[in-house]
Amino acid sequence: MNILLRLNLYFLLAVAVFDPADLFVHAKVPLFLGVWTLILADIVLSRNRRYPVPTNLYYYVWIFVVLLPLIGMLVYALRGGGMDGNGGFASYKPYLFLTLAIPLAMKRINLVCPLTWILSVLSLVTIILYAITFNNDVLRSQLWFVGDSYTIFSLNERSYGSLSYHMVYFHTSPLLVIAIAYFCYQSLVLAGRARFWNVSLLLLNVCGMMLSGTRNNMIVGLLVPLMIIAWYKGTKARVAVAAALGFVLLAGLSSGVVQAMVSTDDLSNTVKLLHYQDYMRMFGDWRTLVFGQGLGATFYSTALGTRVPVTELTYIEFIRTYGLAVACMFYYLLLYPLRTLGNEAARADHYLFLAYLGYLYLCTVNPLLLSSNGLLILAIVLVETFRWPVRRAWPVALAHGS
């Protein structure tokens, strides 16, 4: 049963990474249901190898998955949204993926390592696609059509000042920050051949994230390894990292690349600015500012010329959907795992929470956070967050082998 459960989870991770919209294999929901079917069968048929789930984790999941979304759906209904399937209930489905934290904690399954290997394959595929399409516009356009049809990846070009480049952007590429942090940490603590392979995998994932081409991906792809090194290696490393970042910033400013990245002449920046202006107009209505428009509500986007259910401005979107008070509750829940950075006993896992910090930054202009994939990642982080207060009660062999 445990083997079947792990295999189901590994397949779910692979589908989440390579088919995020679930338009190609249509396996995400069956695999999600498969996890719960197996864990319930295990509860009925076996009494072995299950462990108490931290009570605080139950509370966290209940508030995040049940209480707050229920408030959002109620507001949606009261403000005229009704109860149709295209509204609050359809928008609620991704929240259910956070419940996977419970079976993961119950069976003491750590998915960080298998996730990093799957993400390493994503980086390898990114590099291969970049290499075979770099000088082949026909193949590039054909692959773009395939990636766009299934909402898996896009192939574009970008230019900032004197910097121009091709990009291969997989929609789950922000998750590469987890693989980068993991292999960077392993490179610091291991030696010999193990260090060589982990450095190689680190470079592979950094390269994959850089070739994804978005500004935030490139910034975080370079910044997170430096953060990991500074966190684990002490004062001298922090000074060296600060100096390196200062040099890179000055080089970017002198070349005009940084100015071009933040310029309102950039199309992406223009769209985000127009979305921001739309939000400010909506918040002029005190009811929207205080209570939100409800989970599932759409609004007219000036930039896109159509009604949209969500934009890239994730954290402002929380306020539009839920109102200011409930949005602040979500902010607290999202930031809660970072408290583990203050726990010295959890120092060996601090790399994960630094990666999570980078992931939260990436989600400032990416709607991935509240997708099924984003909440699956949060579930993995939560298991590691809540295990530390009860870690000494775990069997030693499981603590190291989970």
SEFIMI-292010 format. One record per residue (C-alpha): x, y, z; chain. Coordinates in Angstrom, 3 decimals, m for minus. Each point is the difference from the previous one (the first is absolute). Layout:
N
@east->X&north->Y&up->Z&chain->A
...
END
This chain:
402
@east->0.000&north->0.000&up->0.000&chain->A
@east->2.834&north->2.379&up->0.871&chain->A
@east->1.738&north->m0.705&up->m3.307&chain->A
@east->m3.204&north->0.650&up->m1.934&chain->A
@east->m0.547&north->3.229&up->1.913&chain->A
@east->3.503&north->1.252&up->m0.746&chain->A
@east->m0.266&north->m0.919&up->m3.685&chain->A
@east->m3.338&north->1.814&up->m0.210&chain->A
@east->1.555&north->3.074&up->1.574&chain->A
@east->3.025&north->m0.095&up->m2.306&chain->A
@east->m2.252&north->m0.216&up->m3.070&chain->A
@east->m2.068&north->2.883&up->1.380&chain->A
@east->3.146&north->2.124&up->0.347&chain->A
@east->1.051&north->m0.841&up->m3.567&chain->A
@east->m3.423&north->0.913&up->m1.394&chain->A
@east->m0.076&north->3.205&up->2.044&chain->A
@east->3.382&north->1.065&up->m1.404&chain->A
@east->m0.423&north->m1.051&up->m3.640&chain->A
@east->m3.757&north->0.390&up->m0.511&chain->A
@east->m0.953&north->2.826&up->2.390&chain->A
@east->m3.314&north->0.813&up->m1.697&chain->A
@east->m0.884&north->m3.726&up->m0.167&chain->A
@east->m0.904&north->0.326&up->m3.678&chain->A
@east->2.287&north->m2.713&up->m1.387&chain->A
@east->m0.292&north->m3.162&up->2.121&chain->A
@east->m2.974&north->1.076&up->2.179&chain->A
@east->1.481&north->m1.930&up->2.919&chain->A
@east->0.315&north->2.582&up->2.773&chain->A
@east->m3.427&north->m0.498&up->1.578&chain->A
@east->0.078&north->m3.840&up->m0.256&chain->A
@east->3.448&north->m0.037&up->1.611&chain->A
@east->m1.175&north->2.355&up->2.746&chain->A
@east->m2.968&north->m2.245&up->0.690&chain->A
@east->2.344&north->m2.992&up->m0.157&chain->A
@east->2.071&north->1.383&up->2.888&chain->A
@east->m3.054&north->0.375&up->2.209&chain->A
@east->m1.396&north->m3.386&up->m1.046&chain->A
@east->3.259&north->m1.708&up->0.950&chain->A
@east->0.354&north->1.826&up->3.307&chain->A
@east->m3.597&north->m0.787&up->0.977&chain->A
@east->0.490&north->m3.646&up->m0.981&chain->A
@east->3.154&north->m0.045&up->2.107&chain->A
@east->m1.925&north->1.369&up->2.985&chain->A
@east->m2.664&north->m2.697&up->m0.368&chain->A
@east->2.276&north->m2.950&up->m0.769&chain->A
@east->3.154&north->0.672&up->1.995&chain->A
@east->1.103&north->1.363&up->3.351&chain->A
@east->3.686&north->0.228&up->m0.833&chain->A
@east->2.302&north->2.849&up->m1.035&chain->A
@east->m2.393&north->2.868&up->0.583&chain->A
@east->0.920&north->2.872&up->2.269&chain->A
@east->m1.949&north->2.729&up->1.764&chain->A
@east->m0.546&north->3.046&up->m2.179&chain->A
@east->0.872&north->3.226&up->1.872&chain->A
@east->m3.186&north->1.645&up->1.228&chain->A
@east->1.181&north->3.389&up->m1.257&chain->A
@east->0.279&north->m1.431&up->m3.502&chain->A
@east->m3.655&north->m1.048&up->0.143&chain->A
@east->m0.921&north->3.514&up->1.134&chain->A
@east->2.080&north->1.559&up->m2.785&chain->A
@east->m1.604&north->m2.162&up->m2.703&chain->A
@east->m3.494&north->0.544&up->1.392&chain->A
@east->0.392&north->3.797&up->0.020&chain->A
@east->1.706&north->0.177&up->m3.415&chain->A
@east->m2.108&north->m2.589&up->m1.819&chain->A
@east->m3.398&north->0.252&up->1.701&chain->A
@east->m0.623&north->3.116&up->2.072&chain->A
@east->1.474&north->2.816&up->m2.081&chain->A
@east->m1.099&north->m1.291&up->m3.439&chain->A
@east->m3.496&north->m0.565&up->1.423&chain->A
@east->m0.092&north->3.660&up->0.990&chain->A
@east->1.107&north->0.896&up->m3.536&chain->A
@east->m2.726&north->m2.135&up->m1.590&chain->A
@east->m2.620&north->1.494&up->2.327&chain->A
@east->1.045&north->3.525&up->m0.969&chain->A
@east->m0.099&north->m1.017&up->m3.665&chain->A
@east->m3.566&north->m1.284&up->0.393&chain->A
@east->m1.189&north->3.006&up->2.018&chain->A
@east->1.445&north->2.429&up->m2.528&chain->A
@east->m1.972&north->m1.559&up->m2.827&chain->A
@east->2.337&north->m2.725&up->m1.200&chain->A
@east->m2.450&north->m2.814&up->0.613&chain->A
@east->1.062&north->m3.625&up->0.381&chain->A
@east->0.789&north->m0.985&up->m3.591&chain->A
@east->2.863&north->m2.367&up->m0.765&chain->A
@east->2.074&north->2.705&up->m1.687&chain->A
@east->0.166&north->2.104&up->3.134&chain->A
@east->1.162&north->m0.581&up->3.531&chain->A
@east->m0.144&north->m3.803&up->m0.053&chain->A
@east->2.180&north->m0.262&up->m3.124&chain->A
@east->2.536&north->2.404&up->1.502&chain->A
@east->m0.007&north->m2.009&up->3.223&chain->A
@east->1.262&north->m3.286&up->m1.496&chain->A
@east->3.736&north->0.821&up->0.191&chain->A
@east->m0.254&north->0.595&up->3.759&chain->A
@east->m0.707&north->m3.696&up->0.516&chain->A
@east->3.562&north->m0.873&up->m1.021&chain->A
@east->1.229&north->1.531&up->3.261&chain->A
@east->m1.720&north->m2.861&up->1.835&chain->A
@east->2.771&north->m2.280&up->m1.284&chain->A
@east->2.094&north->1.332&up->2.875&chain->A
@east->m2.006&north->m2.302&up->2.296&chain->A
@east->0.846&north->m3.367&up->m1.641&chain->A
@east->3.588&north->1.183&up->m0.502&chain->A
@east->0.295&north->0.726&up->3.718&chain->A
@east->m1.880&north->m3.154&up->0.958&chain->A
@east->2.450&north->m2.206&up->m1.934&chain->A
@east->3.062&north->2.210&up->0.613&chain->A
@east->0.662&north->0.393&up->m3.730&chain->A
@east->2.466&north->2.696&up->m1.007&chain->A
@east->m0.560&north->0.921&up->m3.659&chain->A
@east->2.740&north->2.617&up->m0.229&chain->A
@east->2.641&north->m2.351&up->m1.438&chain->A
@east->m2.219&north->m1.663&up->m2.662&chain->A
@east->m1.322&north->3.433&up->m0.943&chain->A
@east->3.536&north->1.285&up->m0.583&chain->A
@east->0.751&north->m2.910&up->m2.351&chain->A
@east->m3.178&north->0.637&up->m1.986&chain->A
@east->0.887&north->3.686&up->m0.180&chain->A
@east->3.499&north->m0.922&up->m1.194&chain->A
@east->m1.636&north->m1.812&up->m2.928&chain->A
@east->m1.982&north->3.194&up->m0.660&chain->A
@east->3.263&north->1.973&up->m0.112&chain->A
@east->1.539&north->m2.552&up->m2.363&chain->A
@east->m3.020&north->0.196&up->m2.324&chain->A
@east->0.198&north->3.803&up->0.110&chain->A
@east->3.651&north->m0.067&up->m1.068&chain->A
@east->m0.706&north->m2.517&up->m2.789&chain->A
@east->m2.906&north->2.054&up->m1.359&chain->A
@east->2.143&north->3.128&up->0.119&chain->A
@east->2.848&north->m1.711&up->m1.863&chain->A
@east->m2.106&north->m1.549&up->m2.799&chain->A
@east->m2.061&north->3.149&up->m0.634&chain->A
@east->2.695&north->2.661&up->0.349&chain->A
@east->0.646&north->0.257&up->m3.742&chain->A
@east->m3.123&north->m1.744&up->m1.282&chain->A
@east->m2.956&north->2.371&up->m0.225&chain->A
@east->m2.256&north->m2.578&up->m1.684&chain->A
@east->0.470&north->m2.578&up->2.748&chain->A
@east->m0.310&north->2.755&up->2.565&chain->A
@east->m3.408&north->1.077&up->m1.310&chain->A
@east->m1.226&north->m3.604&up->m0.168&chain->A
@east->1.068&north->m0.741&up->3.561&chain->A
@east->m1.469&north->3.292&up->1.165&chain->A
@east->m3.372&north->m1.081&up->m1.370&chain->A
@east->0.182&north->m3.329&up->1.860&chain->A
@east->1.069&north->1.592&up->3.286&chain->A
@east->m2.609&north->2.741&up->m0.249&chain->A
@east->m2.824&north->m2.412&up->m0.922&chain->A
@east->0.509&north->m2.014&up->3.186&chain->A
@east->1.140&north->2.973&up->2.155&chain->A
@east->3.293&north->m1.719&up->0.789&chain->A
@east->2.690&north->2.339&up->m1.331&chain->A
@east->0.612&north->2.932&up->m2.313&chain->A
@east->2.906&north->0.953&up->m2.259&chain->A
@east->0.597&north->3.730&up->m0.368&chain->A
@east->2.623&north->2.687&up->m0.320&chain->A
@east->0.675&north->2.840&up->2.421&chain->A
@east->2.069&north->3.145&up->m0.111&chain->A
@east->1.055&north->2.371&up->2.774&chain->A
@east->2.238&north->2.815&up->m1.146&chain->A
@east->3.139&north->m1.587&up->m1.452&chain->A
@east->m1.034&north->m3.468&up->1.233&chain->A
@east->m1.976&north->m2.183&up->m2.444&chain->A
@east->m0.611&north->m3.724&up->0.327&chain->A
@east->m2.234&north->m2.979&up->m0.782&chain->A
@east->m1.987&north->m1.573&up->2.822&chain->A
@east->m1.556&north->m3.411&up->0.643&chain->A
@east->m2.571&north->0.641&up->2.705&chain->A
@east->m1.677&north->m2.975&up->1.631&chain->A
@east->m2.924&north->1.205&up->2.106&chain->A
@east->1.311&north->m1.939&up->3.002&chain->A
@east->3.557&north->1.353&up->m0.339&chain->A
@east->m0.305&north->2.102&up->3.198&chain->A
@east->0.033&north->m3.320&up->1.883&chain->A
@east->3.618&north->m0.468&up->m1.078&chain->A
@east->0.937&north->2.201&up->2.948&chain->A
@east->m0.575&north->m3.042&up->2.238&chain->A
@east->2.409&north->m2.184&up->m1.976&chain->A
@east->2.582&north->2.776&up->m0.079&chain->A
@east->m0.138&north->0.443&up->3.778&chain->A
@east->0.103&north->m3.766&up->0.649&chain->A
@east->3.013&north->m0.732&up->m2.181&chain->A
@east->1.817&north->3.113&up->1.218&chain->A
@east->m0.391&north->m1.162&up->3.605&chain->A
@east->1.066&north->m3.546&up->m0.881&chain->A
@east->3.069&north->1.437&up->m1.745&chain->A
@east->0.959&north->1.781&up->3.211&chain->A
@east->m0.366&north->m2.955&up->2.372&chain->A
@east->1.235&north->m2.894&up->m2.144&chain->A
@east->3.475&north->m0.781&up->m1.277&chain->A
@east->1.764&north->m1.940&up->m2.743&chain->A
@east->m2.013&north->m1.484&up->m2.848&chain->A
@east->m3.324&north->0.821&up->1.696&chain->A
@east->0.945&north->3.682&up->0.059&chain->A
@east->0.976&north->m0.120&up->m3.688&chain->A
@east->m3.395&north->m1.406&up->m1.024&chain->A
@east->m1.902&north->2.443&up->2.158&chain->A
@east->1.948&north->2.953&up->m1.400&chain->A
@east->m0.758&north->m1.309&up->m3.498&chain->A
@east->m3.724&north->m0.254&up->0.789&chain->A
@east->0.099&north->3.456&up->1.566&chain->A
@east->1.479&north->1.472&up->m3.182&chain->A
@east->m2.528&north->m1.917&up->m2.112&chain->A
@east->m2.927&north->1.511&up->1.900&chain->A
@east->1.461&north->3.493&up->0.101&chain->A
@east->0.474&north->m0.227&up->m3.761&chain->A
@east->m3.575&north->m1.226&up->m0.434&chain->A
@east->m1.362&north->2.864&up->2.054&chain->A
@east->2.118&north->2.567&up->m1.838&chain->A
@east->m1.142&north->m1.273&up->m3.403&chain->A
@east->m3.635&north->0.340&up->1.109&chain->A
@east->0.677&north->3.647&up->m0.686&chain->A
@east->m2.279&north->1.923&up->2.356&chain->A
@east->1.619&north->2.722&up->2.062&chain->A
@east->m1.060&north->m1.369&up->3.359&chain->A
@east->1.028&north->m3.554&up->m0.888&chain->A
@east->3.468&north->1.166&up->m0.990&chain->A
@east->0.381&north->2.178&up->3.093&chain->A
@east->m1.127&north->m2.746&up->2.387&chain->A
@east->1.960&north->m2.672&up->m1.883&chain->A
@east->3.197&north->1.920&up->0.735&chain->A
@east->m0.961&north->1.391&up->3.388&chain->A
@east->m1.158&north->m3.163&up->1.788&chain->A
@east->3.355&north->m1.860&up->m0.226&chain->A
@east->1.682&north->3.101&up->1.382&chain->A
@east->m2.568&north->0.142&up->2.802&chain->A
@east->0.632&north->m3.657&up->0.848&chain->A
@east->3.770&north->0.506&up->0.068&chain->A
@east->m0.310&north->3.150&up->2.127&chain->A
@east->m2.417&north->m1.702&up->2.403&chain->A
@east->2.160&north->m3.058&up->0.652&chain->A
@east->3.537&north->1.366&up->m0.395&chain->A
@east->0.170&north->2.956&up->2.388&chain->A
@east->1.075&north->3.635&up->m0.057&chain->A
@east->2.783&north->m0.153&up->m2.595&chain->A
@east->m2.285&north->m1.715&up->m2.482&chain->A
@east->m2.707&north->2.610&up->0.610&chain->A
@east->2.434&north->2.835&up->m0.680&chain->A
@east->1.177&north->m1.685&up->m3.207&chain->A
@east->m3.598&north->m0.591&up->m1.120&chain->A
@east->m0.959&north->3.621&up->0.718&chain->A
@east->3.016&north->1.208&up->m1.998&chain->A
@east->m0.870&north->m2.283&up->m2.920&chain->A
@east->m3.593&north->1.210&up->m0.028&chain->A
@east->1.133&north->3.616&up->0.137&chain->A
@east->2.305&north->m0.574&up->m2.969&chain->A
@east->m2.759&north->m1.674&up->m2.039&chain->A
@east->m2.439&north->2.813&up->0.801&chain->A
@east->2.496&north->2.671&up->m1.035&chain->A
@east->0.748&north->m1.865&up->m3.231&chain->A
@east->m3.710&north->m0.239&up->m0.769&chain->A
@east->m0.566&north->3.687&up->0.710&chain->A
@east->2.948&north->1.108&up->m2.099&chain->A
@east->m1.163&north->m2.079&up->m2.974&chain->A
@east->m3.581&north->1.256&up->0.229&chain->A
@east->m1.373&north->m3.528&up->0.411&chain->A
@east->m1.458&north->0.645&up->3.471&chain->A
@east->m1.680&north->3.218&up->m1.142&chain->A
@east->m1.500&north->m1.812&up->m3.007&chain->A
@east->m1.319&north->m2.791&up->2.240&chain->A
@east->m1.981&north->2.427&up->2.169&chain->A
@east->m1.023&north->2.376&up->m2.795&chain->A
@east->m3.698&north->0.534&up->m0.666&chain->A
@east->0.819&north->m0.303&up->m3.708&chain->A
@east->0.358&north->m3.740&up->0.533&chain->A
@east->m3.227&north->m1.762&up->m1.022&chain->A
@east->m0.045&north->m2.304&up->3.025&chain->A
@east->0.461&north->2.946&up->2.354&chain->A
@east->m2.763&north->1.913&up->m1.796&chain->A
@east->m2.456&north->m2.872&up->0.454&chain->A
@east->0.830&north->m0.286&up->3.705&chain->A
@east->m0.352&north->3.768&up->0.446&chain->A
@east->m3.419&north->m0.015&up->m1.672&chain->A
@east->m1.069&north->m2.913&up->2.209&chain->A
@east->1.161&north->1.958&up->3.044&chain->A
@east->m2.050&north->3.000&up->m1.101&chain->A
@east->m3.036&north->m2.270&up->m0.461&chain->A
@east->0.426&north->m1.269&up->3.558&chain->A
@east->0.271&north->3.516&up->1.398&chain->A
@east->m3.244&north->0.978&up->m1.724&chain->A
@east->m1.736&north->m3.065&up->1.449&chain->A
@east->1.314&north->0.765&up->3.471&chain->A
@east->m1.656&north->3.399&up->m0.272&chain->A
@east->m3.148&north->m1.952&up->0.869&chain->A
@east->0.279&north->m0.575&up->3.767&chain->A
@east->m1.966&north->m3.253&up->m0.235&chain->A
@east->2.630&north->m1.486&up->m2.311&chain->A
@east->2.842&north->1.270&up->2.180&chain->A
@east->m1.527&north->m1.378&up->3.216&chain->A
@east->m1.776&north->m3.166&up->m1.186&chain->A
@east->1.428&north->m0.665&up->m3.468&chain->A
@east->m1.971&north->m1.106&up->m3.035&chain->A
@east->m0.006&north->m3.641&up->1.063&chain->A
@east->1.740&north->m3.186&up->m1.086&chain->A
@east->m0.702&north->m0.525&up->m3.711&chain->A
@east->m0.916&north->3.596&up->m0.846&chain->A
@east->1.380&north->1.422&up->m3.241&chain->A
@east->0.734&north->3.585&up->m0.961&chain->A
@east->0.674&north->1.939&up->m3.180&chain->A
@east->3.697&north->0.306&up->m0.821&chain->A
@east->0.872&north->3.212&up->m1.805&chain->A
@east->3.277&north->m1.512&up->m1.209&chain->A
@east->m1.549&north->m3.151&up->m1.478&chain->A
@east->m3.345&north->1.462&up->m1.065&chain->A
@east->m2.012&north->m2.832&up->1.543&chain->A
@east->m1.221&north->m1.305&up->3.347&chain->A
@east->2.536&north->m2.055&up->1.944&chain->A
@east->m0.250&north->m2.069&up->3.206&chain->A
@east->3.569&north->0.657&up->1.121&chain->A
@east->3.113&north->1.987&up->m0.930&chain->A
@east->3.725&north->m0.322&up->0.603&chain->A
@east->m0.159&north->2.428&up->2.946&chain->A
@east->m0.634&north->m2.821&up->2.441&chain->A
@east->0.099&north->1.777&up->3.333&chain->A
@east->m2.228&north->2.867&up->m1.130&chain->A
@east->m2.326&north->m2.638&up->m1.455&chain->A
@east->m0.469&north->m1.358&up->3.531&chain->A
@east->m1.484&north->3.368&up->1.035&chain->A
@east->m2.301&north->0.180&up->m3.033&chain->A
@east->m1.272&north->m3.516&up->0.651&chain->A
@east->m0.216&north->m0.081&up->3.796&chain->A
@east->0.220&north->3.554&up->1.266&chain->A
@east->2.740&north->1.516&up->2.116&chain->A
@east->m0.551&north->m1.880&up->3.290&chain->A
@east->m0.228&north->m3.516&up->m1.477&chain->A
@east->2.865&north->0.773&up->m2.389&chain->A
@east->2.198&north->0.824&up->3.001&chain->A
@east->m0.894&north->m3.388&up->1.483&chain->A
@east->1.189&north->m1.665&up->m3.213&chain->A
@east->3.216&north->2.054&up->0.087&chain->A
@east->0.640&north->m1.219&up->3.548&chain->A
@east->m0.609&north->m3.626&up->m0.979&chain->A
@east->2.304&north->0.275&up->m3.012&chain->A
@east->2.790&north->1.589&up->2.039&chain->A
@east->m0.417&north->m2.390&up->2.942&chain->A
@east->2.476&north->m2.648&up->m1.292&chain->A
@east->2.778&north->2.618&up->0.034&chain->A
@east->m0.061&north->m0.042&up->3.815&chain->A
@east->1.981&north->m3.238&up->m0.273&chain->A
@east->3.020&north->2.081&up->m1.072&chain->A
@east->0.252&north->1.061&up->3.635&chain->A
@east->0.190&north->m3.605&up->1.216&chain->A
@east->3.643&north->m1.076&up->0.260&chain->A
@east->m1.036&north->m3.637&up->0.404&chain->A
@east->m1.425&north->0.193&up->m3.529&chain->A
@east->3.151&north->1.524&up->m1.489&chain->A
@east->0.531&north->m2.957&up->m2.341&chain->A
@east->m3.358&north->0.836&up->m1.609&chain->A
@east->0.450&north->3.759&up->m0.134&chain->A
@east->0.913&north->m0.205&up->m3.693&chain->A
@east->m3.604&north->m1.085&up->m0.718&chain->A
@east->m1.475&north->3.010&up->1.766&chain->A
@east->2.428&north->2.363&up->m1.736&chain->A
@east->m1.161&north->m1.556&up->m3.271&chain->A
@east->m3.604&north->0.500&up->1.128&chain->A
@east->0.779&north->3.666&up->0.680&chain->A
@east->1.300&north->0.320&up->m3.557&chain->A
@east->m3.102&north->m1.818&up->m1.253&chain->A
@east->m2.288&north->2.455&up->1.820&chain->A
@east->1.886&north->2.849&up->m1.650&chain->A
@east->m0.429&north->m1.588&up->m3.434&chain->A
@east->m3.740&north->m0.266&up->0.641&chain->A
@east->m0.338&north->3.761&up->0.430&chain->A
@east->m0.477&north->0.182&up->m3.777&chain->A
@east->m0.969&north->m3.593&up->m0.736&chain->A
@east->m3.419&north->m1.634&up->0.638&chain->A
@east->1.650&north->m3.379&up->0.739&chain->A
@east->m0.379&north->0.362&up->3.767&chain->A
@east->m3.708&north->m0.887&up->0.256&chain->A
@east->m0.026&north->m2.541&up->m2.804&chain->A
@east->m0.123&north->m3.715&up->0.782&chain->A
@east->3.750&north->m0.146&up->m0.689&chain->A
@east->0.757&north->2.917&up->2.271&chain->A
@east->m2.005&north->m1.459&up->2.868&chain->A
@east->1.620&north->m3.400&up->m0.490&chain->A
@east->3.354&north->1.715&up->0.552&chain->A
@east->m1.370&north->1.742&up->3.080&chain->A
@east->m1.159&north->m3.398&up->1.315&chain->A
@east->3.549&north->m1.352&up->m0.334&chain->A
@east->1.406&north->3.031&up->1.833&chain->A
@east->m2.609&north->m0.254&up->2.760&chain->A
@east->0.911&north->m3.603&up->0.779&chain->A
@east->3.568&north->1.119&up->0.646&chain->A
@east->m1.199&north->3.076&up->1.916&chain->A
@east->m2.139&north->m1.881&up->2.511&chain->A
@east->2.220&north->m3.030&up->0.492&chain->A
@east->2.663&north->1.777&up->2.017&chain->A
@east->m1.878&north->0.492&up->3.287&chain->A
@east->m0.724&north->m3.767&up->0.111&chain->A
@east->3.125&north->m1.283&up->m1.733&chain->A
@east->1.532&north->m1.550&up->3.128&chain->A
@east->m3.074&north->m2.212&up->0.313&chain->A
@east->0.661&north->m1.558&up->m3.414&chain->A
@east->1.929&north->m3.242&up->m0.448&chain->A
@east->3.597&north->0.947&up->m0.786&chain->A
@east->0.162&north->m2.184&up->m3.128&chain->A
@east->m3.101&north->1.640&up->m1.431&chain->A
@east->1.202&north->3.465&up->0.838&chain->A
@east->3.039&north->m0.551&up->m2.201&chain->A
@east->m1.645&north->m2.094&up->m2.671&chain->A
@east->m3.310&north->1.810&up->m0.548&chain->A
END
